[in-house]
Amino acid sequence: SVEDPAVTKESVHHFFKHVSGNPIKRPAWYFDTSQQGEGLVDVTTHLIDLIQWECFPEQSLDYQQDIEILAARRWPTVITPAQFEKVTGLSEFPEYLTKDIGDDGALRVYANGEIIYMLKDVHAKVSVVWNYQAPPGGGDTHFSIMRGSQANLVIRQGAEENYTPQLYVEPVSGAGGPDFEKALRNGIDKLTATYPGLGLKQKGASWQVVIPDEYRIGHEAHFGQVMERYLQYLIDGKLPDWEMPNMLAKYYTTTAALELARAR
């Protein structure tokens, strides 16, 4: 339903953070959505990609038939002059940002957004939030839930997980018990043929999928994997049949949502 979507993905980011132990410096144009783009059409593209891949793997989607935008909204992150100077090194806002400065002298950056939509027969929600700075020890986080008839698959990356993404299998009401555990362990055993070392750890009524560190290759290494996949497509001389229509579906979702959110 709209109130309780089958799939939800939420991503939280921060303008000021430390990368490899050093405070990040961002260019001033990064805060100008007319140059950088709004959050509703930025990080959400990755979340929509994940939903398409997970719900309809290697299936072609028709953006004119398979997608319906049900609701969309956008809101700004407020950046004070002192915060802006800390992250950019500039003591004043550039002239091209004056259009986004409020009466209080702070900058409004429309970096946040939420989309609720139908993808075929699946209710889905994606949201992106840009805070100025993470809490101590924290960083960018990802939350995901995919609701099933017997269990929900949940990814959490909060303080309890030491800001490391962890996957949980949570039985729905009325499920669970010995038969559930047996089926879950059988499923994990099958996956270990491809991913040796996977395990399970019970946490209350839920189960955490224990993922060895060797599979946590990090954000930068993922770019290398994407490049390898692209180069293979280049060698083959063609893309998969689903690649182009699903790219259109992804960008239709973001742009139609932005149009709706701006019209509110």
TALINZI-V648401 format. One record per backbone hydrogen bond with DSSP energy under -0.5 kcal/mol. CO is the residue of the C=O (numbers start at 1). NH is the residue of the N-H. E is the energy in kcal/mol with one decimal. If there is no record, write none. Layout:
CO | NH | E
CO | NH | E
This chain:
6 | 147 | -3.1
7 | 125 | -2.1
8 | 145 | -2.4
9 | 127 | -2.0
10 | 143 | -2.9
11 | 129 | -2.5
12 | 141 | -2.0
13 | 131 | -2.6
15 | 17 | -0.5
16 | 134 | -0.6
17 | 24 | -3.0
19 | 22 | -1.8
22 | 19 | -3.0
27 | 30 | -1.5
28 | 31 | -1.9
29 | 32 | -1.8
31 | 33 | -0.7
32 | 35 | -1.7
32 | 36 | -3.3
33 | 37 | -1.0
38 | 41 | -1.5
39 | 42 | -1.3
39 | 44 | -1.0
42 | 45 | -1.7
43 | 46 | -1.2
43 | 47 | -1.3
44 | 48 | -2.9
45 | 49 | -2.0
46 | 50 | -2.1
47 | 51 | -2.0
48 | 52 | -2.5
49 | 53 | -2.8
50 | 54 | -2.8
51 | 55 | -2.5
52 | 56 | -2.1
56 | 59 | -1.7
61 | 63 | -0.7
62 | 65 | -1.1
62 | 66 | -3.6
66 | 120 | -3.6
68 | 70 | -0.6
68 | 118 | -2.7
71 | 116 | -2.8
73 | 114 | -2.2
75 | 112 | -1.4
77 | 79 | -0.6
77 | 109 | -2.4
78 | 80 | -0.5
79 | 107 | -3.2
80 | 84 | -2.6
81 | 85 | -2.3
82 | 86 | -1.9
83 | 87 | -1.7
84 | 88 | -2.1
85 | 89 | -2.4
87 | 26 | -2.6
94 | 97 | -1.9
95 | 98 | -1.6
97 | 100 | -2.1
98 | 101 | -1.4
100 | 108 | -2.7
102 | 105 | -1.9
106 | 102 | -2.7
107 | 79 | -2.8
107 | 109 | -0.6
108 | 110 | -0.6
109 | 77 | -2.9
109 | 111 | -2.5
110 | 39 | -1.7
112 | 75 | -1.5
113 | 128 | -2.5
114 | 73 | -1.9
115 | 126 | -2.3
116 | 70 | -2.2
116 | 71 | -2.0
117 | 124 | -2.9
118 | 68 | -1.8
118 | 120 | -0.6
119 | 122 | -1.9
121 | 123 | -0.5
122 | 119 | -2.7
123 | 6 | -0.9
123 | 7 | -1.7
124 | 117 | -2.6
125 | 9 | -2.4
126 | 115 | -2.9
127 | 11 | -2.2
128 | 113 | -2.0
129 | 13 | -3.2
129 | 131 | -0.6
131 | 15 | -2.0
132 | 16 | -3.4
135 | 138 | -2.7
141 | 12 | -2.7
143 | 10 | -3.1
144 | 155 | -2.8
145 | 8 | -2.4
146 | 153 | -2.6
150 | 172 | -2.0
151 | 148 | -1.2
152 | 154 | -0.6
152 | 170 | -2.8
153 | 146 | -2.3
154 | 156 | -0.5
154 | 168 | -3.2
155 | 144 | -1.9
156 | 166 | -2.6
158 | 161 | -0.8
158 | 163 | -3.0
159 | 162 | -1.9
161 | 164 | -1.4
166 | 156 | -2.2
167 | 209 | -2.8
168 | 154 | -2.7
168 | 170 | -0.6
169 | 171 | -0.6
169 | 207 | -2.1
170 | 152 | -2.7
172 | 175 | -2.3
176 | 180 | -0.5
177 | 181 | -2.3
178 | 182 | -2.5
179 | 183 | -2.3
180 | 184 | -2.5
181 | 185 | -2.7
182 | 186 | -2.2
183 | 187 | -2.0
184 | 188 | -2.3
185 | 189 | -2.5
186 | 190 | -1.8
187 | 191 | -1.6
188 | 192 | -1.7
190 | 193 | -1.0
191 | 194 | -1.4
191 | 195 | -3.0
195 | 198 | -1.4
199 | 210 | -2.2
201 | 208 | -3.3
203 | 206 | -1.9
205 | 171 | -0.6
206 | 203 | -2.9
207 | 169 | -3.3
208 | 201 | -2.0
208 | 210 | -0.7
209 | 167 | -0.6
209 | 211 | -0.6
210 | 199 | -1.7
210 | 212 | -0.6
212 | 215 | -1.8
213 | 216 | -1.6
215 | 217 | -1.4
218 | 222 | -1.1
219 | 223 | -0.9
220 | 223 | -0.8
220 | 224 | -0.9
221 | 225 | -1.7
222 | 226 | -2.5
223 | 227 | -2.4
224 | 228 | -2.3
225 | 229 | -2.2
226 | 230 | -2.5
227 | 231 | -2.8
228 | 232 | -1.8
229 | 233 | -1.9
230 | 234 | -2.3
231 | 235 | -2.4
232 | 236 | -2.5
233 | 237 | -1.5
233 | 238 | -1.4
240 | 243 | -1.4
240 | 244 | -0.6
241 | 245 | -0.6
242 | 246 | -2.0
243 | 247 | -1.7
244 | 248 | -2.2
245 | 249 | -2.1
246 | 250 | -2.2
247 | 251 | -2.3
248 | 252 | -2.2
249 | 253 | -2.0
250 | 254 | -1.7
251 | 255 | -2.3
252 | 256 | -2.6
253 | 257 | -1.6
254 | 258 | -2.2
255 | 259 | -2.1
256 | 260 | -1.9
257 | 261 | -2.8
258 | 262 | -2.5
259 | 263 | -1.1
260 | 264 | -0.6
261 | 264 | -0.9
